[in-house]
Amino acid sequence: MRPSERSFARRIDLTSLQLFVAVCELGSIGKAAEREFIAASAVSKRLSDLEATLETPLLYRHTRGVKLTPAGESLLHHARSVLFSLEKMQAELSEYADGVRGHVRIHANISAIVQFLPEDLGSFSEEHPQVKIDLEEHLSTEVLRAVQEGAADLGICNVAAGGNGHELQTLPYRQDELVLIVPRGHALARQEAIAFEDTLDFDHVGLHSNSSIYLAMREAAAAAGRAIKLRIHVTGLDAMCRMIDNGLGVGLMPRRAFTLMHVGELACVPLTDAWATRDIRLVARDFSTLPLTARLLVDHLRARADSPQALAA
């Protein structure tokens, strides 16, 4: 950090940022002072000092309240982010005081969450009950971005969906197999296996347009010179099954996810396409620099993936 940046950080007062956000939210210095239990003159003085520090006006003051300048709008965005991070830091540190010995932040795609993580994280928690795990579901591209930006310690997703534009380390975790889901009475239900291209004559129920499954479908259709007859987009695998069960089309999902669900009278048909077998990988910026608890979790997930039960699944 350059000397000028250190000086700027020292000159920014967190209390002033909190008061600035309060004034912006309430549109009035007086109302903000009342809510924060401080004199209106003191609030006004802190805002003036903040403007002097930043060397730019932040508020237009008028008789009915205040209005943000363009610089004020920018500061409001950053101030909220800073204050939110401080609140999160306080919450996480308080957990250590309460006996939590570790904290791992994971972002994973829906395929990993539905098929593998409930059992794998459950067994880890039994072995390490004082480690807190925060798990969020995101699209594979968003998982990679979160790890790259430091919003997640560990990502679990289909790495191919994010392209090669990231500089992240990956380790093997699991494989899954995409299958075609159809109503039991559908014409394709009698097939022992089918090429994805041969499903394109039928309406499809698809996942989110940026999901790794839909991106693979779209790429395969383009390679065949065809278009997907997409009838509806859904955000979850259970919703996809219900739509298919009610005659709205056919769809692709991981085989194990389908076997774990009990929705309607549906059948799955294997795909003959090579891309239907997918690698789900563990992702980190640098596995060697992860906190100890995160490294323990990585070792646990890899051991679970290599277990006889997992290999037989």
C-alpha positions, 0 to 999 in steps of 0.5 A: 500500500502506498503512503498516500493510501495509508494516509487516506485509510487513517483519515476515514472515520468509521463513525462518520461513514455510519452517520453518512449512511444513516443520513442517506437512508433517512434523507435528513440530518435531523432524522439521522441524528435522532435515530443515532442518538447524537446531536444534529450539529455533531452529525453535520460537523462529521459530514463536513469533515468527511467532505473535507477529507475526500475533497468533494461535496457529498450532499446537496443540502436544502430545507427539506433534507439532503440529496446525494451528489454523484460522489455521494452516491459512489461513497454510499455504495462503498460505505455500505460494503465496508460496514457490511464487511465489518458486521460480518467480521464481528459475527465470525469472530464472535463465533470463535469466542463461542468455541467455533474453531474454524470457518470455511466458506464454500460456493458450489453448483447445484449438481454438487449440492444435490448429489454429493455434498449433503453426505460429505459435509455431514460426515465432516461435521460429525468429525469436526463439530466445531468447524462452521461451514457456510455453503452457498449455491451458485452457477459454476461461472459464479463459483469460479468468480467468487473464489477468484475474488476471495468471496469463497475459500473453496469452490465446487463446480464444473470448471469447464463451464467457466472457460479458461480465463481464470488463474485458479488451482483445481483438484478432482472431486467427483464425476457425474453423468447427464441423462435425459429425463422423460415421462414414462409414456414418452416416445423416447422412454423406450430407448436404451440410450440416445444422442442429444441431437436426437432429442432436439425434435422435442420441447425441452425444459432447461435450467438457468441460461448460464448453468453449466448443463444448459451451456453444454446443451447449447454448445452441442446443439450449435455443433449439430447445426440445430436449435433447442426448442426451449419451452421453459427455464427453471432454476432447480432440478425438482422444478424441472422434474415437475415440469417434465412430469406435467408434459412440458418437455424433456430435460437433462440432469445428472443421473444421481440427482434424478435417482435421489428425487421422487417426482411423478412417473419419469424415466431416465435415458442415458446419453451417448455423447462424451460431454454427458460425463462431467468432472466436478472439481474442487477450486481454490486460489491456492490450496497450500495457503488455505486455512487449516480447517479448509485444508482438512475439508479438502482432504475429507472431500477427496477421501470421500470421493475415493471411497468404495461407496462413492465409486459404486454410486 
